Amino acid sequence: MSLEFAQIVAALISFGLGVAQTFYYLRVRKTFNSLPIVSAEIVGSRLLHQLDLDNKELAQAIINFKYSYQGNEHESSSPGVAWFRIAPEF
């Protein structure tokens, strides 16, 4: 197999993957666009700042909110956002 042939095959595979990603994105976008949009009200929030088991600083934001969907009131809490994963220099 020559180098030129291998480059052509690699280019065709890359092109095919790009087209497949585009169609997958369009399908996922259609699904997410069909989901209902609701407004939420933040009823509480707190920031936990502590050390983890490895003595690394850990900060987590916990946000409580409530929302109404199809006439029913719901209250929930966001999963803790671990800042050490987002901004390790913190």
C-alpha positions as CSV (number, residue, x, y, z in Angstrom):
1,M,0.0,0.0,0.0
2,S,1.5,3.3,-1.0
3,L,1.7,6.4,1.2
4,E,-0.6,8.3,-1.3
5,F,-3.3,5.6,-1.1
6,A,-3.1,5.6,2.7
7,Q,-3.5,9.4,2.8
8,I,-6.6,9.1,0.5
9,V,-8.1,6.4,2.7
10,A,-7.5,8.5,5.8
11,A,-9.0,11.6,4.2
12,L,-12.1,9.6,3.2
13,I,-12.5,8.2,6.7
14,S,-12.2,11.6,8.2
15,F,-14.7,13.0,5.8
16,G,-17.2,10.2,6.6
17,L,-16.8,10.8,10.3
18,G,-17.4,14.5,9.8
19,V,-20.6,13.8,7.9
20,A,-21.7,11.3,10.5
21,Q,-21.1,13.8,13.3
22,T,-23.2,16.4,11.5
23,F,-26.2,14.0,11.1
24,Y,-25.8,12.9,14.8
25,Y,-25.8,16.6,15.9
26,L,-28.9,17.4,13.9
27,R,-30.7,14.4,15.4
28,V,-29.7,15.4,19.0
29,R,-30.6,19.0,18.4
30,K,-34.0,18.0,17.2
31,T,-34.5,16.0,20.4
32,F,-33.3,18.8,22.7
33,N,-35.4,21.4,20.9
34,S,-38.5,19.4,21.5
35,L,-38.0,19.4,25.3
36,P,-40.1,22.0,27.2
37,I,-38.5,25.1,28.6
38,V,-39.4,26.2,32.1
39,S,-38.4,29.1,34.3
40,A,-36.8,28.3,37.7
41,E,-36.4,30.4,40.8
42,I,-33.3,30.0,42.9
43,V,-34.4,29.5,46.6
44,G,-31.1,28.8,48.1
45,S,-27.4,28.5,47.4
46,R,-24.2,27.7,49.3
47,L,-20.6,27.2,48.6
48,L,-18.8,24.5,50.5
49,H,-15.0,25.0,50.8
50,Q,-13.1,22.1,52.4
51,L,-10.3,19.7,52.0
52,D,-10.9,16.3,50.3
53,L,-9.4,13.0,51.4
54,D,-6.1,13.7,49.6
55,N,-5.8,17.1,51.3
56,K,-6.7,19.0,48.1
57,E,-8.9,22.1,48.4
58,L,-12.4,21.3,47.2
59,A,-15.1,23.9,46.6
60,Q,-18.6,22.9,45.6
61,A,-21.6,25.1,44.7
62,I,-25.0,23.7,45.7
63,I,-28.0,25.5,44.2
64,N,-31.6,24.8,45.3
65,F,-34.3,25.8,42.9
66,K,-38.0,25.4,42.3
67,Y,-40.0,25.4,39.0
68,S,-43.4,24.7,37.7
69,Y,-44.1,22.1,35.0
70,Q,-47.6,21.3,33.6
71,G,-49.1,23.0,36.7
72,N,-47.1,21.0,39.2
73,E,-44.6,22.6,41.5
74,H,-41.2,20.9,41.8
75,E,-38.2,21.6,43.9
76,S,-34.7,20.3,43.2
77,S,-31.0,20.8,43.9
78,S,-28.3,21.0,41.3
79,P,-25.6,18.4,41.5
80,G,-22.6,19.9,43.3
81,V,-20.3,21.6,40.9
82,A,-16.7,20.7,41.9
83,W,-14.5,23.7,41.2
84,F,-11.3,21.8,41.6
85,R,-12.1,20.0,38.3
86,I,-13.0,23.2,36.5
87,A,-10.3,25.4,37.9
88,P,-7.5,23.3,39.5
89,E,-5.5,26.4,40.2
90,F,-8.1,27.5,42.8
